[in-house]
Amino acid sequence: MKPSEFLAQERFDRMYITSTEIAQRLNVTRPAIHFRRKAGLLPNAITVHGNQLSIWERDEIEPFIRQWEDQIQAKHKKATGNK
């Protein structure tokens, strides 16, 4: 990769997050992400290649990811009996 390509990729990675990255971070499926988006629980994504790739601006979606993360942790604690 050329230095200029590396810098462009680095800027992209700082500005945007993909559904795959969100799925890995939260340990959820990509369909779960798209379900939440369609239900209005996530902001609309930027789609590429006829919805094959969904990306969001990190700053815009981060509060939604943190809220979902908190919900997942609370559900896990309840299921395991931890408080």
N, C-alpha and C positions, 0 to 999 in steps of 0.2 A: 504494500500500500504506500502510495506517495505521501510525503509529509502533509501536503495540502488536503489530501483525502482523509488522512487521519484527523486533522483538525476539524474538518467538516463533520466527520462522524462523531467526534467528541462533542461538538456544539449540538448536534442533533440529539445525542444521548442525554445531554443536560436539559434540553428543552422539551423533549417528548418521551412518552412511555407507551409501550405496546401492550396489547391485551395479553400477550405471552408473558411479558415481564410482570404484569399484575397477577396473572394466574400463578406464576412461580412464587411471588412474594407472599401471596395469601394462601397458597396451597388449595386453589379452587380451579375449576375447569374454565376454559374459554367460553363454552356455552353459558355457564353461570354468569359470566361477566356480561355477555350480550343480553341475557335475560334481564339482568338488573338495569342495563341501559334502556331496554325497551319498556321496562316498568317505570322508568323515570327516576330510578335510584342512583343513576350515574349520568353525568352530562353526555351529550352526543359526542361521538367520536369523529375523527377525520378518517374517512375510509379510502382505501386504495385498492385497485384491481377488483372492482365490483364486490366490495365488502370482504375480500379475502384477508385484508390487513386493516386493523383498527388501531389508531394511535390517538393519544390525547396530549394536550399540553400539561406537563407535570404540575405546574403551579395551580392549574384549574382543577385537576382531578385528585390531587393529594389529600385534601380534606375528606373527600368521599372514600378514598382508600383507607385512611386512618379510622374513619367511622366504621367501615366494614370490618377492619382488623379488630377493633374493639368488640364488635358484635360476635365475631368468631371466637375471640378469647373468652368472652363471657359465656357463650354457649358451651365451650369446652370445659370451663371451670364448673358449670352447672352439671354437665354430664359426668364429670369425674368426682364431683362432690367437694372440690377445692373452692375455697372462698378467697 
